[in-house]
Amino acid sequence: MPELPDVEGFRRVLVSCARGRVIGRIDVRDAGVLHGTSVRGLRAALEGRRFTEPERHGKWLLAHTGGPTLLLHFGMTGSLVCAHPGDEVGSHDRVLFTVGAARQLRFRDQRKLQGLWLARDEAEVARMLAGQGPDALTVGREEFETVLSTRRAVVKTVLTDQSALAGLGNLLADEILWRAGLRPALRASELTEDDRRRLYTQMRRTLRSSVTAGRVPPRPSWLTGHRDDRSPDCPRCGTPLRRSRTAGRGTVRCPRCQP
């Protein structure tokens, strides 16, 4: 599932492929990924405009044009790829944006759980994102600690709740908690000040490294590098990892490092 680092990678794809280029034609191959607009409405709003500098907030990508803004959410299987107009169109390529003379930005998604939204102005963008918490990559330590200290849910649920903190998913939450030495099922409101500061530090480190990689990397020294092993062991201490469910989410932790 795309998380914050993946969406930051898609933002870079948009920059390299389409920023500053005129949107010549929009080919909607599956209108089921459009929300709050029609094919005709999308084309009327965006064709002839230029993509400007895009933004990301949590798992949302904001493709600005100096007028309307296209908001993209990638759900579980979405991605953004750069192609040439003559390239073969994949079965999961849902919307194709021909930009400039020889490039095509493609929204690709197998399961279609989210998709594309069109905001007419900045006020409408703000309304669409009103339910999102602060971005996990840019949130300050004090605001992060306030979010944790005022929530009664378990800490993993808070980390993955987009209304509390935007951008983290299952893989990142497990990785960060493992690095911080905290059990996913601890109540967020019961964390000590030291726990919260350690968690913030590890979140920042994990996100910076993941953003550089463009995804949550399955490195041998990371929990994510072993969670899918048949008999996974902790890369830090060698203890067999324990699988469970926390608030309905599949969770992997080390019983020794996260007592």
N, C-alpha and C positions, 0 to 999 in steps of 0.2 A: 504494500500500500504506500503510495507516495506520501512522504512526510516533509517537513520543512526543508531539509537539504535537497530533496528531489525537486521541489517546487522552485527553490533558488536556482537549481540547474536548468529548469525549464525557462526561468526568467532570462538566463544567459543565452539560451537558444533563441528566444524572441529577440534579444538585443542583436546578436550576431546575424540573424537571418532577416529580420524585418524592420528594425528601428530606422526611422528616417525614410523608409520606402513607402511609396503610394500603394494602397490596397486596390489592385486593379479589378479583381473579381473574387467573389466568395461563392464557392460551390458547396452547398449543404447536401451531403449524401444521406444524412439521417437526421431529420428534424426532431427526433426524440431526445437529442441532447440539448435542444434550445429551451430556455426557461424565460417566460415573461416577454418573449418576442417571437415573431414569425420569421420565416425565411425571407419574405419580402421586406419586413421591418429591419432585419439585420443588414441586408444588403443596402437598403436605402440609407441607413444610418452610417455605415462604415465605408462603402465603396467610394473611392476618390479621396479619402482621407489618408493621412500618414500615421503610422505607429510612432509614438514618441517614446520617452523613457518609461519603461514599465516598472511597476512596484510589486512587492510581495508582502502580504500580511498573513502570518501563519501559513495555512495551506492554500490560501487564495492568491492567484496571480491577477494583477490589474494591468490590462493592456490599454494604456491611454492613447488618445488620438488628438488631443487638443480640443475635443468636443465630447462625444459619447465615449464611455469606457466599457470595454469588454472585460467581464470578470470570468475567470476560468477556475473551476474546481475539479480536481482529477480523481476524486473518489478512491477506488481501490486499484484500478487498472489503467487510469488515464496517463497520457504523456503528450508532449509537444515535440515535434520533429521538424527539421528543415529538409526540404527536398527540392527537386527541380520539377517544373510543370509537366515534363514529359515522362517522369518516373512512373513506374507501375503503382497504381493506387491499391493499398492494402485493404483487406476486408474489414478492418476495424478503423480505417480512416473516416472520421465522421464529418469533419468540416475542413475544407481546403481554402486557404487564403493565398491567392497569387499576389505576390508583392514585387514591385519593380519589374524588370524585364525577364528575369531568369530564376526566380526563387519562389518557393511555395511553403508556407507555414501550415502544418497539418496537426489538427487535434485528433489524436488517436485514442480510442478507448474500447476495450472489449466488453465490459459489463454495463457501461452507461449508467452508473449509479449517481453521477453528478452531471457536469456539463458546463454550458456557457450561459451567462446572464448578460443583459445589456442595460447599462445605467446611462441615462440621458445627460446627467450632470454630476458634479461632485457631491451635491446634497443627496442624490439618489445612491451614490456609492456609499456614503456614510450611513444611510439607512440600511443598506444591504449588509453592512459589516457591523452594525450596532450590537449584535449579539456576541461578537468576538472579544475575547480577553486580550491583554497585551501580547505582542509578538514575543515568542520565547527567545529569539535571537537578540532582541534589542531591549527587553525589559530590564529595568534597574534592579539592583539587589533589594532595596527597601520595598519596592512595589511587589517584587516576587515574594518576599517574606510576608507581606501583608496578605497576599492571596492565600498562602498556605495557612497562616495562623487563623484566618477567618472561615475556613472550610472544615466541616465535620466529617467529610468523606475520607476514605483511605487515601494515602498519598498518591498511589498510582492513578486512582480515579481522577484526582485533582490535576495531575500532570497531563492527563489525556483529555480532560474536559476543555473543549475549545472556547467555552464561555469564561473559563478561568484563566487559561493560558493557551494561546493560539500557536499551533505548529507541531506539537509533539504527538506522536502516535505510539503504538505498542512497542516497536523495536527500540525507539529512543528512550521511552520511559524505563524499560527493563535495563537498558545499558546504563543510564544515568543512575538509577537506584543501586545497581550493582557496584558501580564505581564509588558511590557515596557510602556504601555499606549499610543500606537501609532496607528493611523488609517492605515489600510493596503493600502489605496489608496494615501497616501502621496508620493510625489516624493522623491526618495532616495537622490538625489542631494540637496534637500532643507532641509534635516534634520540638526539640529544644532549639534554642537560638543557634547553637553550634551545628545541630543537624541541618537547619535551614541554610546556614551559610555554606556548609560543605556541599549540600545538594545544589545550590546555586553555582558554586565554583565548578562542580563536575558537569552541570548542564552546559555552562559556557564552553568548557573545554571540549566536550563531546560534540556540540553543535559546530564549533569552529572547524574541527577536524572533518566532520561529516559534510559541511558546506564545501570545503575544499575538494572533497572527493565527489561531490554531486549526488551523494546518497548516503545511507547508513552503511558504512563499509564492513564486510564480514572478515575483518582482520583476525589473524590467529591470536593476537593479544586482547581481543575484544570478546565480550560475551556473545555478541552477534555473530562472531566467527565460529561459534560452537553450538548455538541453541538448536540448530537443525540436525546435529549429529545424531546417529542412532542411539548412542549411549554417551551423552555429552558430559564432559568434565569441566570444572572451572579453570579458566586459563591462568588464574592467579594462584590458586592453592591446590588444584588437582582433585578437589572434592566433587563427587557426582552432582550434577545440577539437578534441581528439583523442578518438576513441572506441576503447575496448578492452574486454577482460575481465580482471578481477582476481579470482583465486580463484573463477572461475565467475560472477562478477557483472558485469553491464554497467556500465562505468565511463566517466565523462567527465572530462577534465582539460585544463588549458592547458599545453602543452609549454614555454612561456616562463615563466609564473608558477610552475610546479611542475617545475623542471628536474631 
